[in-house]
């Protein structure tokens, strides 16, 4: 399954999202040229209206599955693609759209839309992997473009992609940041969230809010206990943990138990 001159056929698809992760791909600029001689971009509406039908060698999917149309679209993408990569926190964990999953769906519709019956939406906004098999995932809100480029290079050369899943605390240490939770008593999700953003928020003196999703084997119960020591109520702790990647399975599982206690 190859394109022009034996190139790998690449497709980029958008579901419910802000298009920020697609913009990160475009922002690679000259770095993207490093793989340009190996890739035929067959479908990427953010970059060009010229498209080619599948099959594709690699499909990148940005956004969460939030509508019946998107649920069918991801199945078609899976059928047409040899390798599928979920790109960004919306695609990997549900993202901002998944905040509605904690509320009664009909109440949300009534509060937001004057004609709720016009809205064709699923009750829950879900990561792509809830509907199809995803071969690789690169989280981030938006995705770290250099991480994505690294994964793309590894996929194109036939290697199994690898990128670190350490906690954000490790990234803060590498940057020499003073811990905002220790020094300021500021709530920070860094101990349970994965690195990749460059420890952006702690570098400016504010706590992490989890835009890259949970690290390997997070311990949200331990962090919640520390937040309680800092004086946060259970409601405040739950709101912080829901955040951008709060629908991620380990965080969601903890919250459903924590809020019943």
C-alpha positions, 0 to 999 in steps of 0.5 A, a space after each residue: 500500500 504505497 503512494 506516488 513514487 513508493 511514498 507512504 500515504 499519510 492522511 490527517 483527520 479531524 473530529 470534534 476539536 479546536 484544530 490545534 493539533 493539526 496546526 502543530 503539524 503545520 507549524 513543524 515547517 522545515 522540520 516536516 521537510 525531513 520526512 517529505 521525501 518519504 510521505 505523500 499527504 493524501 488527505 489533510 483538509 487543514 492544509 489542502 482541499 485536494 484529497 485522495 481516497 484510501 487506502 492509507 498507510 498512516 492515519 492521524 486522528 485529532 479530536 474526540 468522538 462526539 457525534 454519530 457521524 464521527 463514530 462511523 467515520 473512525 470505523 471507516 478510517 480504521 478500515 482504510 488505514 494500516 496504522 492509526 495514530 490518535 493525536 492530542 488529548 481529545 483523541 486519546 482521552 476525550 479532552 475538553 469535550 468530555 467535561 460534559 460526560 460528568 453531567 446529565 446530557 439532556 440538561 447540558 443540551 437544554 442549557 447550551 442550545 435554544 433548539 436542543 432537538 437540532 443537535 446530533 450528538 452522542 451522550 458522551 464524548 469519547 477517545 478514539 480508542 473507545 471505537 476502534 483499535 488505535 496503534 499509537 497515541 500521542 497526547 497533549 493539548 495541543 500535542 507537542 509537535 516534536 514528540 509527534 514528529 519523532 513518533 511519525 519518523 519512527 512509524 515511517 521507518 518501521 520502528 515501534 514508536 517510543 516516547 517517555 511517559 514520566 511524570 511532569 515533576 521529572 520535567 520540572 526537575 530537569 528545568 530547575 523549577 521550584 515546586 509550586 506545591 511545596 513552595 507555594 502550597 499551590 495545587 498541581 497535577 504534575 505528580 500524576 500527569 505525564 511530561 511533554 509540555 516543557 513544564 509550561 505552567 509550573 515554569 510560570 508559577 502555577 500548578 499543572 492542570 493535566 493537559 497531557 494526560 496521566 503518567 504510567 501508573 498514576 496515584 490520584 488517590 495520593 494526590 487527592 489526599 495531599 490536596 485535602 491537606 492543603 485545604 481543598 474540599 472534595 468538590 474542589 479536588 474533583 473539579 481539578 482532576 476532571 480538567 482536560 484529561 479527566 476522562 482518562 481511565 485511571 483518573 475517571 475510575 478514581 473520581 467515580 469512587 472518590 465522589 461516592 465516599 
